[in-house]
């Protein structure tokens, strides 16, 4: 067999790192990617500190996880680090620390200690100015500075890691980075980051069944979990959970679907809680699928092409869980902000999603017509008009059939009614 000639073609460090700054992170998502690392490192506490100081503004992400050895630290700063990810790890591509950090600033410094028994702290930096100047893949031991001393203080005497972002050219405005508008921009980023972390890591903030729990703070304020399914509300209703086996190529696993109908405004425990549960996108756009990878929320809002957003189904929310074995199937992106639900699974869950939206529609209409009337047959007082009664009765029939597991049988009956008595089907709101 004739040997082939091969050529080593090393990419330009300056050009490639410049390109990798634009993989799709905004500021909150970039911080969340660093928190992923902290969670995977077993941290119980994560501090995010976002400080305005003009061109010297800085960001610290500090945790009390297991920390890193010197070799592990250098490897962590490699683009496409050579490490094996466990099933519970939130990382995937070996790019997050670098691409997330450098998407916001030109310098990322990591300060870490592996063990409390060995009082040795390792400090290494990736600096884009240096990489561009020399066009080489370089990690350096930076000179001591006030910011690095501050990072050491945050590390304290325990094991853990502190990531420091500096030279925040993508965060501060190019003109007048020391001005009042720049300060307000930093303050806005801090608020939006706290809101984002509350959503993305709500399960970890609340505590997982296996006992894992993480406390996160932003600028000293504890992040309160935002659970989209309102578990503390008495009138929140869950439909039966479902599991779906998926096989695409060599990848196979289980996706889990849970479906919830949230209470209408008048059934919430308080007006403040109703407003809080409306979420960052507000009620209409917060309806839909909430997709979780290893308990970390990746994508939310909308119905993944199964159906459109509708005012009448705004109380419908569903969680769709998959583990890391299905990463190739869901095509999760580098910033862990987007997935593609495979066509096979979309087809599997379509009926379940439509049943959920039907129940949410019934709850919405019933609440509009009868105030606090619970969603079941025969509850509440008669509505003001017979037509409203019939329409609500039709919705209640569908809801009851769905809950009893006889939805297909009801649809067969309705097909006959639509054929033989279309006026009745129309009056019941079941013409289609």
FIZA-300182 format. One record per atom (N, C-alpha, C): x, y, z. Coordinates in steps of 0.05 Angstrom, whole numbers, padded with zeros to 5 digits, always signed. Layout:
XYZ...
***
This chain:
+00017-00024+00000+00000+00000+00000+00018+00025+00000+00013+00043-00018+00029+00067-00021+00023+00086+00001+00044+00095+00015+00040+00115+00036+00032+00142+00025+00013+00155+00038+00005+00181+00028+00021+00202+00042+00027+00223+00027+00041+00246+00039+00021+00263+00055+00029+00270+00078+00011+00287+00095+00025+00313+00101+00008+00333+00108+00019+00359+00114+00005+00370+00139+00020+00379+00157+00009+00391+00181+00002+00420+00175-00023+00427+00178-00032+00454+00172-00044+00465+00198-00028+00480+00212-00037+00492+00238-00052+00517+00232-00076+00520+00242-00092+00544+00237-00079+00569+00250-00083+00591+00237-00073+00616+00249-00087+00622+00275-00072+00624+00296-00084+00628+00323-00098+00655+00324-00087+00675+00312-00099+00702+00312-00126+00702+00298-00127+00690+00274-00152+00690+00259-00173+00673+00272-00166+00649+00281-00185+00630+00291-00197+00640+00317-00181+00650+00335-00192+00660+00361-00210+00684+00356-00203+00701+00336-00220+00723+00329-00248+00713+00319-00248+00692+00303-00273+00681+00293-00289+00668+00315-00276+00655+00334-00290+00640+00355-00304+00659+00375-00298+00685+00373-00311+00704+00390-00341+00708+00382-00348+00698+00359-00375+00704+00349-00391+00678+00345-00390+00660+00365-00405+00635+00362-00434+00637+00373-00442+00661+00383-00470+00664+00389-00477+00670+00418-00457+00678+00435-00463+00684+00463-00472+00713+00466-00492+00717+00483-00496+00744+00494-00484+00743+00522-00485+00765+00537-00471+00766+00562-00482+00746+00583-00509+00745+00587-00519+00726+00607-00513+00697+00599-00515+00690+00573-00509+00663+00565-00480+00656+00569-00462+00675+00565-00433+00671+00570-00428+00665+00599-00440+00680+00617-00437+00675+00646-00448+00648+00653-00471+00641+00641-00484+00615+00647-00465+00592+00639-00450+00595+00617-00432+00574+00609-00410+00570+00629-00401+00591+00642-00381+00589+00663-00393+00576+00688-00418+00582+00694-00431+00570+00717-00435+00540+00712-00439+00532+00687-00439+00503+00680-00414+00489+00690-00391+00501+00686-00366+00489+00695-00366+00487+00725-00376+00507+00739-00377+00507+00768-00394+00484+00778-00418+00481+00766-00436+00460+00773-00423+00433+00769-00410+00429+00746-00397+00404+00739-00374+00398+00759-00362+00419+00770-00340+00416+00789-00350+00411+00817-00376+00408+00820-00387+00401+00847-00390+00425+00865-00391+00449+00855-00393+00473+00871-00420+00474+00886-00419+00483+00911-00444+00488+00926-00451+00518+00925-00431+00535+00920-00436+00564+00919-00421+00575+00895-00435+00593+00880-00423+00607+00857-00429+00636+00860-00408+00652+00859-00411+00681+00861-00405+00693+00833-00423+00710+00824-00418+00726+00799-00416+00755+00808-00394+00768+00802-00389+00795+00809-00383+00811+00784-00400+00831+00778-00397+00847+00754-00392+00875+00763-00368+00885+00759-00360+00911+00770-00354+00931+00748-00366+00955+00750-00360+00977+00732-00336+00993+00742-00317+00997+00724-00293+01014+00730-00282+01025+00704-00300+01035+00687-00291+01046+00662-00278+01024+00645-00255+01031+00632-00241+01011+00615-00230+00988+00632-00228+00991+00658-00218+00970+00676-00241+00954+00689-00265+00956+00678-00287+00940+00688-00280+00910+00686-00292+00894+00704-00284+00866+00706-00308+00849+00714-00305+00823+00710-00325+00804+00718-00310+00780+00732-00320+00772+00755-00310+00749+00769-00332+00728+00770-00325+00703+00764-00343+00680+00770-00328+00661+00788-00336+00660+00813-00321+00645+00834-00337+00622+00844-00324+00599+00848-00339+00576+00859-00322+00561+00880-00335+00543+00894-00321+00527+00915-00320+00498+00906-00318+00493+00880-00316+00466+00869-00289+00453+00875-00283+00432+00860-00259+00416+00866-00233+00429+00856-00235+00450+00840-00211+00463+00830-00196+00447+00810-00172+00456+00802-00157+00443+00782-00127+00442+00789-00114+00421+00780-00085+00419+00781-00073+00438+00760-00047+00441+00761-00034+00459+00741-00038+00448+00713-00034+00422+00709-00037+00411+00682-00066+00413+00673-00085+00408+00691-00113+00409+00684-00121+00438+00677-00109+00457+00690-00115+00485+00684-00106+00493+00656-00081+00485+00650-00071+00491+00623-00088+00477+00602-00096+00453+00607-00113+00438+00588-00140+00451+00585-00151+00462+00607-00177+00475+00606-00177+00500+00589-00153+00512+00586-00150+00536+00569-00143+00529+00540-00142+00504+00534-00137+00495+00506-00164+00496+00491-00164+00506+00466-00188+00505+00450-00193+00476+00441-00216+00465+00449-00221+00437+00444-00205+00420+00464-00209+00425+00490-00193+00411+00510-00197+00381+00509-00175+00367+00515-00176+00337+00513-00185+00325+00539-00211+00324+00543-00221+00312+00567-00246+00296+00560-00252+00277+00577-00276+00261+00574-00298+00272+00591-00322+00275+00580-00344+00286+00595-00362+00263+00606-00369+00266+00631-00387+00247+00644-00416+00253+00636-00433+00233+00641-00461+00236+00633-00474+00260+00647-00465+00267+00671-00478+00289+00685-00464+00316+00680-00442+00316+00665-00428+00341+00660-00445+00359+00641-00443+00385+00646-00458+00404+00630-00442+00413+00605-00416+00408+00605-00399+00414+00581-00403+00394+00559-00392+00401+00536-00394+00382+00513-00370+00384+00494-00363+00409+00485-00345+00411+00463-00316+00418+00472-00312+00424+00497-00285+00433+00506-00279+00461+00496-00300+00477+00491-00296+00505+00482-00308+00526+00500-00326+00518+00518-00343+00537+00532-00327+00558+00547-00308+00550+00564-00293+00569+00580-00280+00590+00563-00268+00582+00541-00253+00600+00524-00272+00618+00508-00291+00605+00493-00308+00620+00475-00327+00638+00490-00338+00628+00512-00356+00645+00528-00341+00670+00539-00318+00665+00550-00303+00687+00562-00294+00707+00541-00282+00697+00519-00271+00715+00499-00292+00728+00481-00317+00718+00483-00339+00731+00469-00345+00758+00482-00336+00762+00506-00342+00787+00521-00318+00805+00525-00295+00793+00527-00271+00809+00532-00246+00796+00520-00224+00810+00520-00199+00800+00507-00181+00785+00526-00189+00784+00552-00172+00770+00571-00188+00753+00589-00180+00728+00593-00193+00710+00613-00170+00698+00629-00172+00702+00656-00152+00692+00674-00166+00672+00693-00154+00650+00698-00165+00630+00716-00146+00626+00740-00158+00628+00764-00144+00625+00789-00156+00601+00803-00140+00581+00809-00152+00556+00820-00134+00542+00840-00147+00528+00858-00133+00511+00878-00147+00484+00879-00132+00463+00876-00143+00436+00875-00149+00425+00902-00133+00430+00922-00136+00417+00948-00130+00437+00971-00146+00435+00992-00140+00452+01015-00115+00443+01030-00107+00418+01026-00083+00408+01040-00058+00418+01027-00059+00427+01002-00036+00438+00988-00042+00467+00982-00030+00485+00997-00036+00514+00994-00021+00526+00970-00028+00516+00947-00015+00526+00922-00037+00534+00903-00035+00559+00894-00055+00570+00876-00042+00573+00848-00056+00563+00827-00046+00566+00800-00062+00587+00785-00047+00603+00770-00059+00626+00756-00049+00625+00727-00068+00624+00708-00061+00625+00680-00080+00643+00664-00070+00654+00642-00086+00673+00627-00085+00668+00597-00108+00671+00584-00109+00673+00555-00114+00703+00548-00097+00714+00532-00099+00743+00525-00099+00746+00495-00121+00755+00484-00123+00757+00455-00103+00776+00442-00097+00798+00456-00077+00817+00446-00050+00803+00441-00042+00786+00460-00017+00771+00458-00018+00751+00436-00041+00736+00434-00044+00716+00413-00043+00729+00386-00056+00752+00383-00056+00765+00357-00029+00776+00350-00015+00786+00370+00012+00797+00365+00031+00776+00355+00031+00752+00368+00050+00731+00361+00039+00710+00343+00012+00710+00339-00002+00689+00323+00006+00661+00332+00005+00657+00358+00011+00631+00370-00009+00625+00392-00014+00599+00396-00032+00590+00417-00017+00590+00443-00021+00611+00458-00005+00615+00482-00023+00618+00507-00015+00604+00528-00026+00609+00555-00003+00619+00572-00008+00640+00587+00015+00652+00602+00008+00653+00632+00029+00654+00648+00026+00660+00676+00028+00690+00679+00006+00703+00685+00006+00733+00684+00020+00745+00708+00028+00770+00705+00040+00784+00727+00019+00790+00748+00027+00792+00772+00009+00798+00795-00004+00825+00791-00029+00827+00797-00044+00852+00795-00065+00854+00816-00077+00877+00819-00098+00881+00839-00122+00862+00833-00129+00859+00808-00151+00842+00800-00145+00812+00807-00121+00803+00802-00114+00776+00809-00113+00772+00839-00103+00792+00853-00104+00790+00883-00132+00788+00893-00150+00803+00880-00179+00801+00887-00190+00773+00882-00182+00761+00860-00191+00734+00853-00181+00715+00874-00156+00718+00883-00145+00701+00904-00161+00704+00930-00169+00728+00936-00185+00732+00960-00212+00718+00958-00224+00719+00934-00250+00705+00930-00246+00675+00933-00223+00665+00925-00217+00636+00928-00215+00629+00957-00204+00647+00973-00202+00641+01002-00182+00619+01008-00188+00604+01028-00171+00582+01036-00180+00555+01027-00201+00554+01011-00213+00528+01003-00205+00522+00974-00212+00497+00966-00210+00490+00938-00231+00505+00922-00225+00509+00897-00244+00523+00880-00231+00536+00857-00247+00552+00842-00237+00565+00818-00250+00592+00815-00234+00612+00807-00245+00639+00801-00237+00645+00772-00256+00653+00756-00251+00661+00728-00254+00692+00727-00235+00705+00716-00234+00734+00715-00234+00743+00686-00254+00760+00679-00255+00772+00652-00246+00801+00654-00228+00808+00635-00219+00836+00633-00218+00845+00604-00212+00870+00600-00211+00882+00573-00238+00876+00558-00260+00885+00571-00287+00878+00562-00296+00895+00538-00283+00891+00516-00289+00907+00492-00316+00901+00480-00327+00877+00485-00353+00870+00474-00376+00878+00494-00369+00886+00517-00388+00894+00538-00391+00924+00540-00368+00938+00540-00368+00967+00543-00372+00980+00516-00385+01003+00515-00387+01018+00489-00359+01027+00480-00355+01027+00454-00329+01035+00444-00322+01064+00450-00343+01081+00449-00339+01109+00456-00347+01114+00485-00331+01128+00500-00336+01135+00528-00343+01111+00545-00325+01091+00547-00330+01068+00564-00330+01075+00593-00323+01099+00600-00323+01107+00628-00348+01123+00635-00366+01128+00616-00388+01146+00621-00412+01133+00635-00432+01150+00639-00456+01141+00653-00471+01120+00638-00472+01122+00611-00486+01102+00596-00472+01075+00598-00446+01075+00599-00431+01050+00603-00437+01037+00630-00439+01054+00650-00446+01044+00677-00474+01031+00677-00493+01045+00664-00521+01034+00663-00521+01008+00647-00505+01006+00627-00503+00982+00611-00494+00958+00628-00473+00963+00644-00463+00942+00662-00485+00934+00682-00499+00954+00693-00521+00948+00712-00543+00931+00699-00549+00938+00674-00569+00922+00659-00560+00894+00655-00535+00890+00648-00524+00863+00644-00526+00847+00670-00520+00860+00693-00521+00846+00718-00550+00837+00724-00569+00854+00719-00597+00847+00724-00606+00824+00706-00600+00827+00680-00608+00806+00661-00594+00780+00666-00569+00781+00676-00555+00756+00683-00568+00742+00706-00576+00757+00726-00589+00744+00749-00615+00731+00740-00631+00745+00723-00656+00733+00713-00650+00708+00696-00630+00709+00680-00623+00686+00663-00615+00662+00679-00598+00666+00699-00588+00644+00716-00612+00632+00732-00630+00649+00740-00654+00640+00755-00670+00620+00739-00671+00625+00713-00687+00607+00695-00671+00582+00688-00646+00586+00679-00630+00564+00668-00623+00543+00689-00617+00552+00713-00608+00534+00734-00629+00530+00757-00654+00534+00750-00674+00534+00772-00675+00507+00786-00670+00485+00772-00671+00459+00785-00648+00456+00805-00625+00466+00798-00602+00465+00816-00605+00483+00839-00617+00506+00835-00623+00525+00857-00643+00514+00876-00663+00499+00866-00683+00487+00883-00673+00462+00897-00655+00448+00884-00645+00423+00895-00655+00399+00879-00636+00382+00869-00644+00359+00853-00650+00335+00871-00664+00315+00860-00670+00291+00876-00646+00277+00887-00623+00279+00873-00599+00265+00883-00584+00281+00905-00596+00303+00913-00584+00319+00935-00567+00342+00926-00561+00344+00900-00545+00366+00891-00561+00392+00893-00547+00413+00903-00560+00439+00904-00538+00460+00902-00544+00481+00888-00524+00503+00884-00537+00529+00891-00523+00546+00906-00531+00573+00912-00515+00591+00893-00529+00610+00880-00516+00628+00861-00523+00657+00870-00504+00674+00869-00509+00702+00875-00497+00720+00853-00510+00742+00848-00500+00762+00829-00497+00788+00843-00473+00798+00845-00466+00823+00859-00478+00822+00888-00475+00799+00900-00482+00796+00928-00512+00790+00933-00528+00790+00912-00556+00784+00915-00561+00755+00907-00574+00740+00926-00579+00712+00920-00600+00709+00898-00594+00691+00879-00612+00687+00856-00635+00668+00865-00659+00677+00861-00683+00662+00868-00691+00645+00844-00695+00619+00847-00702+00603+00824-00729+00611+00812-00730+00611+00785-00754+00616+00771-00763+00590+00757-00782+00576+00770-00792+00551+00759-00816+00556+00742-00814+00550+00716-00836+00557+00697-00862+00543+00703-00861+00522+00720-00885+00506+00723-00900+00511+00750-00892+00533+00763-00907+00542+00787-00914+00520+00807-00894+00504+00816-00900+00481+00833-00913+00489+00860-00910+00514+00868-00921+00522+00894-00950+00531+00892-00961+00532+00868-00989+00541+00865-01008+00518+00867-01028+00522+00884-01048+00501+00889-01063+00492+00864-01069+00511+00847-01086+00505+00824-01071+00498+00798-01044+00495+00801-01029+00485+00778-01036+00455+00774-01040+00447+00749-01049+00419+00744-01029+00406+00725-01021+00382+00732-01003+00367+00715-01018+00343+00702-01014+00341+00676-01024+00318+00661-01005+00295+00663-01013+00270+00656-00996+00247+00659-00969+00251+00645-00947+00243+00658-00921+00245+00646-00917+00222+00626-00899+00227+00606-00895+00207+00585-00865+00204+00580-00857+00181+00569-00830+00175+00561-00829+00166+00532-00808+00173+00518-00806+00166+00490-00778+00156+00484-00777+00132+00473-00751+00120+00465-00743+00130+00437-00718+00140+00435-00709+00152+00410-00684+00137+00401-00683+00131+00376-00658+00120+00364-00654+00134+00337-00631+00148+00335-00624+00161+00310-00595+00154+00304-00590+00138+00284-00563+00129+00278-00553+00112+00301-00529+00119+00311-00517+00104+00334-00526+00114+00361-00540+00136+00361-00548+00148+00387-00576+00138+00394-00580+00131+00420-00606+00123+00429-00609+00132+00459-00634+00136+00467-00639+00144+00494-00668+00150+00498-00674+00161+00521-00702+00166+00529-00706+00196+00533-00728+00207+00522-00736+00234+00527-00761+00233+00545-00763+00251+00564-00785+00251+00583-00801+00277+00580-00827+00274+00579-00845+00297+00575-00863+00300+00599-00864+00324+00611-00883+00330+00632-00899+00354+00623-00925+00354+00628-00943+00375+00618-00959+00388+00640-00960+00415+00639-00973+00430+00660-00992+00451+00649-01015+00454+00663-01033+00476+00658-01031+00494+00682-01020+00518+00678-01017+00537+00701-01044+00550+00707-01046+00560+00732-01072+00573+00739-01076+00598+00723-01101+00605+00720-01108+00631+00708-01103+00653+00729-01103+00677+00721-01096+00700+00738-01112+00699+00765-01138+00694+00763-01155+00695+00787-01150+00672+00806-01136+00651+00797-01131+00628+00814-01103+00628+00826-01086+00647+00818-01060+00649+00830-01062+00657+00859-01042+00650+00875-01042+00656+00903-01040+00686+00908-01028+00701+00889-01027+00730+00892-01021+00742+00864-01028+00768+00862-01023+00782+00837-00993+00784+00831-00977+00788+00852-00948+00790+00849-00937+00764+00838-00947+00741+00848-00937+00715+00839-00946+00710+00810-00969+00719+00803-00978+00716+00775-00960+00732+00757-00952+00756+00765-00934+00772+00748-00907+00760+00747-00897+00749+00769-00870+00737+00769-00870+00712+00751-00891+00696+00752-00891+00672+00735-00896+00678+00706-00902+00703+00699-00905+00710+00671-00878+00707+00657-00856+00710+00672-00830+00704+00661-00818+00727+00645-00793+00725+00638-00779+00746+00623-00792+00753+00596-00806+00733+00584-00818+00738+00557-00848+00744+00559-00859+00744+00583-00888+00748+00588-00904+00724+00579-00929+00722+00588-00945+00698+00587-00946+00685+00559-00953+00701+00539-00957+00688+00513-00932+00675+00503-00909+00688+00504-00885+00677+00493-00871+00657+00512-00880+00656+00537-00868+00636+00556-00882+00609+00554-00905+00608+00539-00918+00582+00535-00900+00564+00518-00903+00538+00520-00889+00521+00502-00871+00501+00516-00852+00491+00501-00833+00470+00510-00809+00482+00524-00802+00471+00547-00778+00478+00561-00759+00453+00560-00738+00456+00545-00721+00433+00539-00697+00433+00558-00693+00411+00572-00672+00408+00592-00652+00387+00583-00627+00393+00586-00605+00374+00582-00591+00370+00609-00592+00346+00619-00579+00340+00645-00588+00360+00666-00614+00366+00667-00627+00383+00686-00621+00413+00683-00606+00420+00663-00600+00448+00657-00618+00457+00634-00633+00479+00638-00651+00489+00617-00635+00500+00594-00641+00490+00570-00626+00499+00546-00642+00517+00529-00668+00511+00525-00684+00526+00506-00713+00527+00517-00726+00549+00512-00754+00551+00522-00770+00571+00505-00797+00567+00506-00815+00584+00492-00821+00573+00464-00847+00572+00457-00856+00562+00431-00859+00532+00431-00870+00522+00410-00878+00494+00408-00862+00478+00387-00838+00487+00381-00819+00473+00363-00832+00465+00337-00849+00483+00327-00861+00477+00300-00885+00459+00301-00892+00449+00325-00916+00431+00326-00941+00447+00323-00942+00471+00335-00965+00488+00333-00956+00517+00338-00973+00536+00334-00965+00564+00339-00972+00573+00367-00961+00596+00374-00968+00609+00400-00996+00621+00398-01011+00618+00419-01039+00627+00418-01046+00639+00446-01060+00661+00446-01069+00673+00471-01084+00653+00488-01100+00636+00476-01117+00617+00491-01102+00594+00503-01077+00590+00494-01061+00568+00505-01037+00578+00522-01038+00603+00530-01015+00615+00544-01010+00602+00571-01029+00587+00582-01025+00574+00608-01011+00546+00605-01005+00538+00580-00993+00512+00575-00963+00514+00575-00950+00497+00591-00921+00495+00591-00913+00465+00595-00892+00457+00582-00884+00429+00584-00854+00427+00585-00844+00408+00601-00815+00403+00603-00808+00379+00586-00787+00381+00570-00777+00359+00554-00748+00354+00562-00742+00331+00574-00716+00325+00585-00701+00304+00568-00675+00309+00564-00658+00289+00552-00631+00290+00565-00617+00268+00565-00590+00267+00577-00569+00270+00555-00544+00271+00564-00522+00277+00545-00518+00255+00524-00528+00231+00528-00526+00210+00508-00540+00217+00482-00560+00236+00484-00575+00244+00461-00566+00270+00449-00543+00280+00458-00532+00305+00446-00531+00305+00416-00521+00283+00403-00520+00284+00374-00547+00285+00361-00568+00275+00375-00595+00275+00364-00607+00303+00365-00602+00317+00387-00613+00344+00391-00596+00366+00380-00572+00360+00370-00555+00380+00358-00552+00405+00375-00545+00401+00400-00541+00424+00418-00518+00441+00408-00521+00468+00409-00500+00485+00399-00479+00491+00420-00457+00504+00413-00435+00508+00430-00443+00525+00455-00459+00545+00451-00467+00562+00473-00489+00550+00491-00499+00526+00483-00519+00512+00498-00545+00529+00502-00551+00543+00480-00575+00560+00480-00596+00550+00460-00589+00531+00443-00607+00522+00422-00604+00492+00418-00627+00479+00414-00627+00451+00406-00646+00448+00382-00643+00426+00367-00662+00420+00346-00676+00394+00355-00702+00396+00359-00717+00372+00367-00719+00354+00342-00710+00330+00344-00710+00312+00320-00738+00307+00310-00741+00306+00283-00767+00301+00272-00782+00277+00283-00767+00255+00289-00779+00231+00300-00792+00237+00327-00779+00253+00344-00790+00259+00370-00813+00280+00367-00810+00299+00349-00831+00319+00345-00857+00305+00337-00855+00285+00321-00879+00270+00313-00891+00254+00336-00873+00243+00353-00882+00228+00376-00898+00245+00396-00888+00269+00401-00900+00286+00422-00923+00304+00412-00928+00304+00386-00947+00323+00375-00975+00320+00388-00984+00295+00390-01011+00290+00402-01011+00299+00431-00990+00293+00446-00989+00301+00474-00989+00331+00477-00975+00345+00460-00974+00375+00461-01001+00386+00454-01014+00375+00434-01041+00385+00427-01061+00380+00449-01059+00357+00463-01077+00351+00485-01072+00371+00508-01047+00378+00513-01041+00398+00533-01053+00425+00526-01050+00433+00501-01060+00459+00493-01091+00459+00494-01103+00437+00489-01132+00435+00491-01141+00439+00520-01127+00427+00538-01134+00430+00567-01129+00459+00576-01107+00471+00566-01101+00499+00573-01122+00518+00561-01130+00512+00537-01152+00528+00524-01177+00527+00541-01184+00503+00550-01208+00500+00567-01205+00516+00592-01182+00514+00605-01178+00529+00630-01180+00559+00626-01168+00568+00604-01169+00597+00597-01197+00607+00593-01212+00592+00576-01239+00600+00570-01258+00598+00594-01254+00577+00610-01271+00574+00633-01266+00596+00653-01240+00603+00656-01234+00625+00674-01246+00652+00665-01245+00656+00638-01256+00681+00627-01286+00682+00631-01299+00659+00629-01328+00659+00631-01338+00657+00659-01323+00644+00677-01334+00638+00704-01316+00643+00727-01296+00661+00723-01279+00668+00745-01262+00645+00755-01267+00637+00779-01250+00617+00792-01259+00589+00789-01278+00583+00771-01289+00556+00769-01267+00536+00761-01264+00514+00777-01244+00493+00771-01250+00480+00744-01229+00468+00733-01232+00455+00707-01242+00426+00710-01268+00422+00714-01280+00396+00713-01309+00399+00708-01322+00379+00699-01350+00380+00691-01368+00387+00715-01387+00405+00709-01408+00411+00729-01400+00431+00750-01376+00443+00748-01368+00462+00769-01378+00490+00763-01382+00506+00784-01388+00534+00781-01417+00539+00774-01422+00565+00769-01449+00573+00762-01453+00575+00732-01477+00574+00722-01482+00576+00694-01472+00602+00682-01461+00601+00658-01452+00625+00645-01476+00641+00635-01471+00664+00625-01492+00683+00619-01508+00675+00594-01497+00659+00576-01511+00653+00552-01510+00623+00547-01531+00611+00534-01530+00582+00527-01506+00575+00509-01500+00593+00490-01478+00586+00471-01452+00584+00486-01448+00601+00506-01423+00599+00522-01422+00573+00537-01446+00565+00548-01447+00539+00562-01440+00516+00544-01450+00516+00519-01445+00494+00501-01416+00493+00493-01404+00516+00488-01376+00516+00481-01359+00506+00503-01365+00515+00528-01350+00505+00551-01354+00475+00555-01378+00466+00550-01384+00437+00552-01367+00421+00533-01365+00431+00508-01348+00417+00489-01319+00415+00497-01309+00437+00508-01281+00437+00518-01278+00418+00541-01298+00418+00559-01297+00400+00582-01298+00371+00574-01314+00365+00553-01315+00337+00543-01287+00328+00534-01275+00345+00518-01249+00338+00508-01228+00335+00530-01229+00354+00549-01211+00352+00572-01215+00327+00588-01240+00320+00593-01246+00295+00609-01238+00270+00594-01242+00270+00567-01234+00247+00552-01204+00244+00552-01190+00266+00551-01160+00265+00551-01150+00254+00578-01162+00264+00600-01153+00256+00626-01160+00226+00632-01181+00217+00620-01190+00189+00625-01176+00169+00606-01161+00180+00586-01148+00162+00568-01166+00152+00545-01189+00166+00540-01207+00157+00519-01210+00179+00498-01189+00194+00493-01190+00216+00474-01196+00206+00446-01183+00184+00438-01187+00173+00411-01216+00165+00407-01228+00153+00428-01256+00144+00426-01274+00168+00422-01268+00190+00437-01284+00214+00435-01282+00226+00407-01258+00226+00396-01254+00236+00369-01270+00220+00348-01272+00194+00352-01289+00177+00334-01318+00185+00336-01328+00190+00360-01355+00198+00364-01360+00226+00352-01341+00244+00356-01345+00271+00345-01345+00271+00314-01330+00253+00302-01330+00251+00273-01358+00245+00263-01372+00228+00277-01399+00221+00269-01418+00245+00273-01414+00259+00296-01431+00283+00301-01426+00304+00280-01401+00308+00273-01395+00328+00252-01408+00321+00226-01409+00295+00220-01421+00286+00195-01452+00288+00195-01464+00279+00217-01493+00277+00218-01507+00301+00230-01493+00315+00248-01506+00338+00261-01485+00361+00263-01477+00372+00241-01456+00392+00242-01463+00417+00258-01489+00424+00260-01497+00447+00275-01491+00443+00305-01494+00418+00315-01488+00412+00343-01458+00413+00348-01443+00402+00329-01414+00403+00333-01404+00432+00333-01416+00449+00317-01408+00477+00317-01416+00491+00343-01439+00485+00353-01448+00497+00379-01430+00488+00402-01421+00464+00401-01403+00454+00422-01374+00463+00418-01369+00477+00396-01342+00486+00391-01324+00463+00382-01336+00442+00371-01321+00418+00363-01323+00412+00333-01326+00434+00318-01330+00430+00289-01304+00421+00275-01281+00425+00289-01256+00416+00277-01238+00405+00297
***
